[in-house]
Amino acid sequence: MNVKGFLFEDDQGREFVLMCEQPFGRLGRTFSLRGWQRRRLVPLQYTERELRKIVGGVLVTLNELFRSLPRLLEHIHGVAADNASSATPLLRKTAVLKKVSREYAREAGSEV
């Protein structure tokens, strides 16, 4: 299964897409953030400060999503929270994502 991207909407009604792409001829994946209007991608044209705030918001939202996934998996599979499960690696990734999102939020001037 591949993740093609995530669609976000901020509190001002602007929509953004975080896309996961495999660079041509290289291993691994890259992520890019684009605007989204009427089902098409558009370039983001904001100031550096606005872009930091948008990226910080995206990271906070992804952090919330990844934090909820282990609970969702536990609920689906009936696994107790204290047992080791397939969700354990997600918990480690969440801690790293949380740290990065805090750094972006500080730069953008908001609290996480």
C-alpha positions as CSV (number, residue, x, y, z in Angstrom):
1,M,0.0,0.0,0.0
2,N,1.3,3.5,-0.9
3,V,0.4,6.8,0.7
4,K,0.0,9.3,-2.1
5,G,-0.6,12.3,0.1
6,F,-2.7,14.0,2.8
7,L,-5.2,16.8,2.2
8,F,-5.3,19.5,4.8
9,E,-7.6,22.5,5.4
10,D,-6.6,25.3,7.7
11,D,-8.9,27.5,9.8
12,Q,-9.1,30.0,6.9
13,G,-10.4,27.4,4.5
14,R,-7.2,27.1,2.5
15,E,-6.4,23.5,1.4
16,F,-3.0,22.0,1.1
17,V,-1.7,18.6,-0.1
18,L,1.3,16.9,1.4
19,M,2.5,14.6,-1.3
20,C,4.8,11.6,-0.9
21,E,6.8,11.1,-4.1
22,Q,9.7,8.8,-5.1
23,P,12.4,10.9,-6.8
24,F,13.3,9.7,-10.3
25,G,16.2,7.3,-10.2
26,R,16.7,7.4,-6.4
27,L,15.6,5.2,-3.5
28,G,13.5,6.6,-0.7
29,R,10.8,9.2,-0.8
30,T,10.4,12.9,-0.6
31,F,7.6,15.0,0.6
32,S,6.3,18.2,-1.0
33,L,3.6,20.6,0.1
34,R,1.3,22.2,-2.6
35,G,-1.8,24.2,-2.6
36,W,-5.1,22.6,-3.6
37,Q,-7.9,24.4,-5.4
38,R,-10.8,22.8,-7.2
39,R,-9.2,19.4,-7.3
40,R,-5.9,20.6,-8.8
41,L,-2.5,21.4,-7.4
42,V,-1.3,25.0,-7.3
43,P,2.0,26.5,-6.2
44,L,2.1,28.0,-2.7
45,Q,2.7,31.7,-2.8
46,Y,3.1,32.9,0.8
47,T,5.7,34.7,2.8
48,E,8.4,32.7,4.6
49,R,6.6,33.3,7.9
50,E,3.2,32.1,6.5
51,L,4.8,29.0,5.1
52,R,6.5,28.1,8.4
53,K,3.1,28.5,10.1
54,I,1.4,26.3,7.5
55,V,4.1,23.6,7.7
56,G,3.9,23.8,11.5
57,G,0.1,23.2,11.3
58,V,0.6,20.3,9.0
59,L,3.1,18.7,11.4
60,V,0.8,19.2,14.4
61,T,-2.0,17.6,12.5
62,L,0.1,14.6,11.3
63,N,1.3,14.2,14.9
64,E,-2.3,14.0,16.1
65,L,-3.0,11.4,13.4
66,F,0.0,9.2,14.3
67,R,-0.8,9.5,18.0
68,S,-4.3,8.2,17.3
69,L,-3.2,5.3,15.1
70,P,-1.9,3.0,17.9
71,R,-5.1,3.4,19.8
72,L,-7.1,2.7,16.6
73,L,-5.0,-0.4,15.9
74,E,-5.4,-1.6,19.5
75,H,-9.2,-1.1,19.2
76,I,-9.3,-3.0,15.9
77,H,-7.1,-5.9,17.0
78,G,-8.2,-6.0,20.7
79,V,-4.6,-5.5,21.8
80,A,-4.0,-4.0,25.3
81,A,-2.0,-0.8,25.5
82,D,0.8,-2.4,27.6
83,N,1.4,-5.4,25.3
84,A,3.9,-5.2,22.5
85,S,2.2,-4.9,19.1
86,S,2.7,-4.0,15.5
87,A,1.9,-0.4,16.6
88,T,5.1,-0.1,18.6
89,P,7.2,1.4,15.8
90,L,4.5,4.0,15.3
91,L,4.9,5.1,18.9
92,R,8.6,5.8,18.3
93,K,7.9,7.7,15.1
94,T,5.4,9.8,16.9
95,A,8.0,11.0,19.4
96,V,10.3,12.2,16.6
97,L,7.4,13.9,14.8
98,K,6.3,15.6,18.0
99,K,9.8,17.0,18.5
100,V,10.0,18.3,14.9
101,S,6.5,19.8,15.1
102,R,7.4,21.7,18.3
103,E,10.4,23.2,16.6
104,Y,8.3,24.4,13.6
105,A,5.6,25.7,15.9
106,R,8.2,27.7,17.9
107,E,9.6,29.2,14.6
108,A,6.0,30.1,13.5
109,G,5.3,31.7,16.9
110,S,2.6,29.3,18.1
111,E,2.5,26.7,20.9
112,V,2.0,22.9,20.3
